[in-house]
Each structure stands twice: as C-alpha cells, then as structure tokens.
Amino acid sequence: MNVFEELKWRGMIYDSTPGVEEVLASQKVAGYIGFDPTAPSLQIGNLFAIMALVHLQRYGHTPIVVVGGGTALIGDPSGKDKERPLLAKEEIEAHKQRFREQFKRFLDFETKSNPAIMVDNAEWLVPLNLIDFLRDIGKHFTVNYMLTKESVRRRLEQEEGISYSEFSYMLLQAYDFLVLYDRYKCVLQMGGSDQWGNITAGIELIRRLRGAKAYGLVLPLITTASGVKFGKTEAGTIWLDPTLTSPYKFYQFWFNTDDRDVIRYLKFFTLLPREKIEELEQEVASSPEKREAQRTLAREVTRMVHGETALSRAERASRILFGEEIEDVTAQEIEEIFGDVPSTEVEKDELTGEGVLITELLVKCGLASSRSDGRRLIQGGGIYLNNVRVADIEQKVNIEQAIEGKFLVLRKGRKDYHLVRIVH
C-alpha cells in the first residue's frame, strides 16, 4: 500500500482535493499539519493528526510540524461557536516548548532519509508588515470567497459574530502554506475536516502566486459511538503530558473504550497491521468480555506516548484495582487508582500504637452497619485490607500498615472499595 491507501483503510480520510492519491503514490512529498499552542499540552485529539504525520513518514514522505506560535496569537475560529480568550505571549511561549518535546516522541527528526521538520510560524508571521501583507496576500482573496468558508459562515450565524482578527486567520494559514512551499517544496497540507476552508485557501494562494499545484487532505472529526466528542470525559480533557493526565488514567481511558469504538481506535491510534486488528475484531465479536482489543489498544497507545516503564506501572495499577496485593506502590499512585472511590478521613492518632479494631474501622467507613456485622463479613471472607484478606476478627489496624503513612485501602467483596485518608 501507499500512504493514501493506508490512511483510507484506517478510516483516516474524510476528504481530499483532486490528485492527492496519485501524487502520494508516485513521488515523495513534504506535507504539514499545524498545531496552535493554545493549551499547556497536546491532547488525544491532536494525537489523531500526529498519527497522520507518522504514517506519512513511514512511507518515505517528509512530515512537517508547524507549531503555531504566530497563529495562536490570533485564534482559529474553526469549530468554535465563540471567540477563545487571547493568551499572553509568555503563555504561548511556554506551551510551545512543551509541544516541541512531545512531538519528538512520535516523529523521527534525526533519520537521514526523510527527517521530520518542526517550524514555528511566529518566525514569519510576527515580523509581517500589515500594509505589505494586505497588498501582497490580502488582494488575492475576496470577502465573498472568505464568507463561503464553513468556519466563517458558522460564526456569522452566532449572535457574537466573528472578530476581524479571527476573520483574518484564514489568510495567515494560507500564507503559512505559501512559506512552506517556498522553503521546503511542501505541496500537501493536512488537518481536521473543520480546516477544509483554510487549507483550500492556501492551495489557491500557491496557485495564484507560484502557478503551482498544491493539495489538501482532511481527517474526520471523531465522535464516539454514543455521539460524544472524542477525548472529552466527565473528568475533562485527556492530555499527553503525564503531569496533567497520569499514565494510569491515560491507560484507563483507552481500556474503557466502548466495544463499538475499539476497532476504529486501533486503526486510528496504533501502528498495528491489518491482520492483527482483524484478529482483534473477531475477538470483540466472539469474546467481548475478555476486552482483549481494549487491553491491546491501551497498551499500544500508552507505550507510544509514555514509554515502557510508565506502561508497566499503569498495568500494575490496573491489576491492583482488580484485587492484586498492594505493595511497592506510592501514595500518589494510590490516590490516582482510588481517587474516585468513597473515602473517609481518620486521624493519625487513632492509628498510632496498637491502632484500631478492623471492625471499628469498617463501621466508621460505612462498610459494616455494626461491629457484629463487620465480624460476620470477616468470617465470610469478604473483607480485605490493602487487598489482603482479613482473617482475624480481632485484627488491629495501625499506621504501620498505611501506604506512606497516608492511605489504607479497604475492600468489601470483589469491587466495593473504600479509601481511608489519614490526616495529621
């Protein structure tokens, strides 16, 4: 397969301009995607676009990452119902540094054959002279043409409308494409389907000013089988930065993928070959309860984004959630694993010395209605402390058993967890 066929099989092509398939099959090209650093980290929605660049490089083409330090100062209206708040230049600069490091996990910038290229459009946009820009670039676009673009038309239908700065975003992105064509002979721009108008504006500018042919390819905007925008959860955005979304929570996001979505996501977010994905598809149909496809998806994406060590710790944390004995685990990891379960605060003084009877602790945490109820639960083998079954109804719980002196994990039955938070 060539890269177009690969992307098509994976369901990653929403639309493309005429001639894209032929040019990608017949020659090596440079293609780019822009990422505006308007957030402190890339998130999993960006990962979809990054994977398109990864495939481009795998097939011998040159991927170009444009970190939009210039366009982020304006704000892209595409896909937005209202204007986003403008960020301070210092914020954007900090975001850019994080973005650059994150891209290095996915693309090879060192290979001699077709190294990836990373540029910042602030380099050519910030020094622009307004009068020269309007004379040289603005005159090639009519307002009528710009009003037909979905990103503009959608905003005009909103009560708030669209500011002049956002309205001009299309011209800036078109100019990006022209600069990249001149510097790197870049003839392909990719992006989400909401970028179609901006991409075709750049193609038109290159045709007018350079008399050359350029191309566009857009990816579908992903929604889950239940109709929710991909990457948005009740807990918020899933980030690629481990300090914003821990590897454990990242792993759990993928592991909890709906059966109806998991094969699509394996195609979108992993490099697994067709044979393996088709094998997993059969597994979903025949034994969905095993969740083998979800486990594979979580493993592949977590390893790619966070590395093998973080994957191992995330899997260890997952096994703890399903009953594995708790040892060599940090308090921070306990907080991540059990952060959403009910919890009770217990004074450290109550646990010093001999400590407190396990039956009293069960009552305090609401896992038993009385001490006698607690004894019955223990005698029935249904109570666990730090995932170890409690056998003695007279067992005492003390501070020495707490993880880093901060947490105790109680469990009733298979899944009824309760976190004891020790306060000083």
N, C-alpha and C positions, 0 to 999 in steps of 0.2 A: 504494500500500500504506500501511497504518498501521503503527505501530512493532511491534505484536504480529505482524503478518504478515511484516514484515521479519525479526524475530528468529526466527520459525518457519522461514522459508525458509533462513535461515543455520544452522539446526540448533542454535540457542542456547537453546531452551526444553526443559527436562526435565519440568517440571510447573508447574501454576498453580492457584490457588484459583478457584472459580466466579465468573464475571463480569469477569475481568481483560480479556479480549479486548474486551468491549463497552465498558467504561469507557475503555480506551485509544483506542478508535475514535471515541468520542462526545464526549470532553472532554479538556481539558488538565489533567494531574495532576502532582503532585510525587511523585517516587519516590527511594528511597535504597538505598545499599549501605554497609555498614560495613567498615572495614579496620583491624584492630588492629595498631599499630606494634610488633610483636614481633621485627622484623628491621631491619637498618640500611638497607634499601631495599625498595621494591616489586620483585616479580619477575614473570616472564612468566605465571605462573599468575594473578596479580592482574590482568594485562592483559586477560584474558578478561572479567572482571567490569567493568573500566573501559570496555571496548567496549560493554557493555550500556548503561551510562550515556551514552556518546557517542551511541548510536542514539536513546536517549530524548530527548536534547537536540535532535538533528537533526530530530525530528518535532514539535518545539514544546513538549515537556514540560519540567519543571524537575527536573534531576538534583541530588540531594543526596549529598555525600560525608561520611560520618561517620568521622572519624579517632578510633579507639577508645582515647583516652588513659586513659579510666576502665576499660573492659573489659580492656585489656591488662594492667592490674594484677592481674587475676584469672586470665585464661587460658581460652580457649574449648576445651571438651573435644571438640567436633565433629570427627570424622575422625581423632582421636588415640587411640592404644592406651594411652598413659600420660600422666601429667600433665607438662606442659612446665615447665622451671625458671622460677621467677618472676624477672623482670627488675627491676633497680634503677630507681627513679623517674627518675634522671638519664639513664639509657639510653633509656627510653621517650620522654623529652622530646626528646632528640637525634634519635631516629627520627622523631618527629612532624614536626620541622622539615623533614627530607628528604622525607617523604611529601608534605607540602603543596606543595613546589616541583615535585615530579614530577607531581602531578595537574594542575598548570597547563599542562602540555604537551598535554593531551588534551581538557580541558573549557574552555568559554568562560565565564569569571566576570565579563566586562565587558559582554556584549551587553545591550541594553535590553529585548529582548522576553522572553527566558526564561533569565536568567543562572544558571549553576550556583552552588550554595551549598556551602560547606565549614564543618563544625562539629566540635567536639571534645566527645565525651560526658563527658570529665572535668569539664566545666563544670557539669553537673547531677548526675553520679553521685558525685563525690568529696565534695560537701557533704551528701550524704544522711544523715539521722538514722536509725539502724538500727531503732529502735522504730517510728517513723512509717512507714518503708518496709514493715516487716512487717505493720503494721496496714492500711495503705492499698493495698499491692500484693500482698504475700505471701498475704493471706487469700483472694485470688481464684484461687489455684492449689492443687489438692490434690497430695499426694505421689504418689497413684495416677496422676494425669494426667501428672506430670513423668516418672514411671518408664516410661511408654509411649513416650517420645521416643527415637528411634534413638541419638542421641548419648549419652544416659544409659544406655540398655539395653546398648549395646555395651561401655561401660566397666565396667558391673557384671559382665559376663562375664569380664573380665580379673582376674587374681589381685590386682593392685594396687588395683582398685576405683576409686572416684571420691571426691575430697575434697568437703567441704561447700562450699568456696569455688567449685569448678568446678560443683557441682550447682546453685548459685545463679545461674550465668551466664545461664541461660535467662530468669530474672526480670529481670536487668539489661537484656538485649537487648529484652525485651518493653517495659520501661519506656522505653528509647530510642525505640521506635516511638510510644509514647503522647506523649512530649515533642515529637517531630517532628510528630505530628498536631496537637497544640495550637498549636505555634508557626508551622507552615508549611502546615497542612492536608494534610500528607503522608499519602496513603492507600495507597501501594504500597511494599513492601519486596522487594528482590531479593537474590539470593545464590546460592552453590553449593547443589547438592542436599542436601549434608550439613547445611544450615542450615534445612531444612524445619520441624523441630520448634521451633526458636527463633522463626521467622517466624510460624508459626501461633499461638504463644503470645502474640505481640504483637497479632495480629488479634483474638484472644479478649479480651485486656485492653481494647482500644479498644471492642469491642462492649459489654463489661460496664460500663465506667466512663463512656463517652460515648454509648452507644447508637448508634454509627456503624458504617458498613461500611468495612472495610479489606481489602486484597488482598495476595497474595503470588505471586511468580514465581521459580522456581529454575532455574538453569543446570545443564547436565550437568557432571559431573566428567570431565575429558578424560584419556583414555589413548591411547597411540599404537597403531598397527596391530599392533605386536609385544607389546602388553599392558603396556607400561611407563607409569608415571605421567608425564604431560606435564610438561616443564620440568626433569626430573631427568636429568642426564647423568653419565657417568663422571667428568667434571671437577667436578661439583657443580651447584649452582643457577645458573640464568641470571638475572642481576639487570638491572634497568632503569638502575641507577647505572653510568655509564661507568667509574668508578674501581674497581668490583667485577667487572664484565664489560665488557671493551673493546668498542667498536663493531665492530671486526673480528671478534672471537669471536662477538658477538651476530649479526652478518650471517651468519657461517659456520653457526651453529646453524640458522637458517632455511633457508639454501641447502642444507643436508644433509638436509632433510626427506624422509622416505620418500614414494615416488610414491603410496602408498596413503593418505597423510595430507594431502598438499599441498592438495587442493581444499577439504577441510574447514577447514584453517587459513586459506586465502584468505578463506573466508566468515566465520570467527571473528575474524580479526585485521586485516583490511583493510576499507576502505570501497568497494572496487571494486564496480561494478554487476554485476548478474546476467549481462548479455551478455558482459562481459569474462571473468568467471570461467568461464562455459560455454565460451567460446573456448579458454581455457587448459586446460580439462578435455579438450577434443578434442585439444589439443596433447600432453597427457600420454599419451593413448591411441595417437596416431599416431607421435609422435617423442619418447619419454621420454628418450632420450639427450641431447637438447638442454637439458633441465632448465629450460625457459623458465618454467614455473609456479613452480619453486623460486626462480629468479632474481627473478621479479616479487614473490613473497612476501617475500624477503629485502630487496629494495629498498624496498617499501612500508612494512614494519614498522620497518626501521632508520631511514628518513627520519622517520617519525612519532615515534619515541622519541628519536632522537639528532640529527635535523636533516640538512640537505642537505650541509653540509661534512663531517660525520662519515661520511655515506654515501659520499661521493666517495673519502674516504681508505680506507674499508673495501673498496670495489670495487677501488681501486688495489692494496691489499694482496693481494686475491684474485688479481688478474692477475699479480702478482709470483710467487705460489705456482705459477702455471701458465706461468712462464717469461719474463715481461716483464722487461726490463733494470732493474736496481736502481739508482735514482738519486733524490736528494731524499727519502730515507726515513730516519727516525730509528732509532737503535739500539733504542729501546723498541718501535717497530713491528716491527723485525726479530725481536726476542725474541718478540713476540706471534705473528708469522707462522710462525716456525720453532721455536717453543719446544718442540714435541713431537717434532722430528726428532732423530736421533742427533747427538751433539756431541763435540768434542774440545777440551781446553784446550791452548793454545800460549803459551809465554812471549813477552812482548813483545820481549825481547832477540833472540829468534830471527828476528824480522821487521824489526829495525832495520837501517839501512844498505841494502845491496843486497837483503837478505831471504833467502828460502829457495827452492830449486827447486820448481816446481809438482809435479814427480814425487815429490819427497821428502814434500811435504805430503800428497799423495794416499795414499802408503804409511802415513804417520803416522795418517791418519784412517780407514784401512781401506778406502778406495775402490779401491785397487790393491794387488795382492799383492806387487809389486816395482816398482822404478823402470822396468824394461823393460816391465812390464805397463802402467804409467802412460803410457809413451811410445806404446805401441800404442793405448791408449784415446784419447789426444790426437790421434794421426794419423788415427784413425777418426772424429774429430769428435764424440766423446761426452763431453767434459769441459767444464764451464762454471765460471767464477769470477764470482760476483755476477751470474749469469745471462747472462754474455757468453762466447761460445765461445772456448776456449783453442786457438790455432793453432800456437803455438811450443813445442816440447818442451823448450826451454831457458829458458822464461819464469821469471822470478823473482817471488815474491810478497812484498811488503813492507807495512809498517804504513800507508803512504800509501793503500793500496787498501782498508783496513778501514773499515767504517762507524762513524764517530765514534771510530775507534781501538779499537773493541770487538769487532766481528764480521766474519768473512768467510763467504760462503755458497758452498759447493762443490756441484756437481751432476754426477752421472753419468747419462747418458741423459736420459730425459724427466722422471722423477719421483724419482730416488734422491738426495735432498738430504742434506747434512751441514753442520752449523753449526760453525765454528771460533770458539771463545770465547778472546779474547786476555786473558791475565792479566798483571798487573804485579808 
